[in-house]
């Protein structure tokens, strides 16, 4: 079984990485809009319906911007560790 890793975007304007195999995938961060995430995945031949969850590295805007729409539209759980300070 092959593992696919793709950077949909990396930088201060949004971070989003796709990690998956032939059957399922996850997103690491979702700093792009839902529309932009869908567009970039389609361009790379990746199917968003395979995504089972979003994992968030930290809560900066460039890592979480697209989460509200993506998680609601595709019923995706979001996993984040928020430390108390």
C-alpha positions in Angstrom: 0.0 0.0 0.0 1.4 3.4 -1.0 1.5 6.4 1.2 0.9 9.8 -0.3 2.2 13.0 1.2 1.5 16.3 -0.4 2.0 19.9 0.7 -1.1 21.8 -0.4 0.5 25.0 0.9 3.3 26.0 3.3 3.9 29.6 4.5 2.4 32.5 6.3 -0.6 32.6 3.9 -1.7 29.1 5.0 -0.4 25.7 5.9 -2.0 22.4 4.8 -0.6 18.9 4.3 -2.3 15.8 3.0 -1.2 12.4 4.2 -3.0 9.3 2.9 -3.1 6.0 1.2 -5.4 4.5 -1.4 -8.3 4.3 1.1 -8.1 7.2 3.6 -6.2 10.3 4.5 -5.8 13.1 7.1 -5.0 16.7 6.8 -2.3 18.2 9.0 -3.3 21.8 9.5 -6.0 23.6 7.5 -4.8 27.1 7.0 -6.3 27.5 3.5 -10.0 28.2 2.8 -12.2 25.2 2.1 -12.5 26.3 -1.5 -8.8 26.6 -1.9 -8.1 23.3 -0.2 -10.6 21.6 -2.5 -9.1 23.2 -5.6 -5.5 22.3 -4.7 -6.5 18.7 -3.9 -8.4 18.3 -7.1 -5.4 19.7 -9.1 -3.2 17.0 -7.4 -5.7 14.2 -8.1 -6.6 13.8 -4.3 -10.1 13.1 -3.2 -11.3 15.0 -0.2 -13.9 12.3 0.7 -10.9 10.1 1.7 -10.0 12.6 4.5 -11.1 11.3 7.9 -9.8 14.0 10.2 -7.8 17.2 10.6 -4.8 17.3 13.0 -3.7 20.8 14.0 0.0 21.5 14.9 -0.9 24.7 16.7 -3.5 27.4 16.8 -2.1 30.1 14.6 -4.4 31.5 12.0 -2.2 30.2 9.1 -2.8 26.7 10.4 -6.5 26.8 11.3 -8.2 29.3 9.0 -10.2 26.7 7.0 -11.2 24.4 9.8 -14.7 25.8 10.5 -16.0 25.2 7.0 -14.0 22.1 6.2 -14.9 20.3 9.4 -18.6 21.2 9.0 -18.9 20.5 5.3 -17.2 17.1 5.4 -18.1 16.2 9.0 -14.4 15.9 10.0 -13.2 15.6 13.5 -10.5 18.1 14.5 -7.7 17.1 16.8 -5.7 19.8 18.6 -3.8 20.0 21.9 -4.4 23.4 23.5 -2.0 24.1 26.3 -3.1 26.3 29.1 -0.8 29.2 30.0 
